[in-house]
Amino acid sequence: MDWKYYKDANVFKVFMHLLLHASFCDRETEYCDIKRGQVIVSVDNMDDKLGLSKKQIRLALNKLASYGSIVIKGTNRFTLVTICNYDKYQCQPTTEGQTKGNQKANEGQTKDNQRATYKEGNKERIKELKNSNSVSTYTREDFCNDLLGDFKADENLREVTMLWLKKKKVITKQSMLISKKEIAGHSPAEMYTAIMSAAEKNWAQLYGRKEKQAKGTSTSLPAGKPWLDPATIAAAERSTKRLDALANPSPDMPF
């Protein structure tokens, strides 16, 4: 399910068709000798069986070849497709002519492949669970409530905070704690200004890099201190006036 083309219906269908028609043993044909995991294909015949156009089938084959799932060898008479890693999709066959030694070797190889597949699957599952526990369970709503704290009932703050959070790709409690430290001691108007600025600039955190603060070129606040430079104070005052005007509109105001 993690395969690149799992959601590409055409590529998925073509690949499954190749898997189902590939030879499971070495054999001779009227065209050539084919080995286990190979199949002779014809785009003219495949379109009827798959319900796809010739163009769609060729595009799917090219994608599979580019991805390394198959190797295509074309001739004037036919096209030979080799499925890479074919043994990962099939058990080793046991024919009447095989010796017991070959049978044991095949069984051992199959078991090794199964162990490797099982081990790899477990790793992926553990990784999914870790990601699920660390990211998915902590929502943007949780982030907003924890960040705003006592001011989480302020609708203006909530609105601008959710606007900012929609642009963040990863939502974690650790990220929230960093942002919370950055706005510690701020008034609602100051918080509004800082969060709106971060949203407009697509910042992952509320403020820019620490180097800007060190040079005095940033209008952000040092972490944990209720301090503002003149430019940010002016911005906060404008935001406060705007919020007050929205909360208490006068009859002669245009909005």
Secondary structure as UniProt FT lines:
FT   TURN            4..7
FT   HELIX           9..21
FT   STRAND          27..28
FT   STRAND          33..34
FT   TURN            36..37
FT   STRAND          38..41
FT   HELIX           43..50
FT   HELIX           54..67
FT   STRAND          70..74
FT   STRAND          79..83
FT   TURN            84..85
FT   HELIX           86..88
FT   TURN            96..97
FT   HELIX           100..131
FT   HELIX           132..136
FT   HELIX           140..148
FT   HELIX           149..151
FT   TURN            152..153
FT   HELIX           155..165
FT   TURN            166..167
FT   HELIX           173..182
FT   TURN            183..185
FT   HELIX           188..201
FT   HELIX           210..215
FT   TURN            223..224
FT   HELIX           230..247
FT   TURN            251..252
//
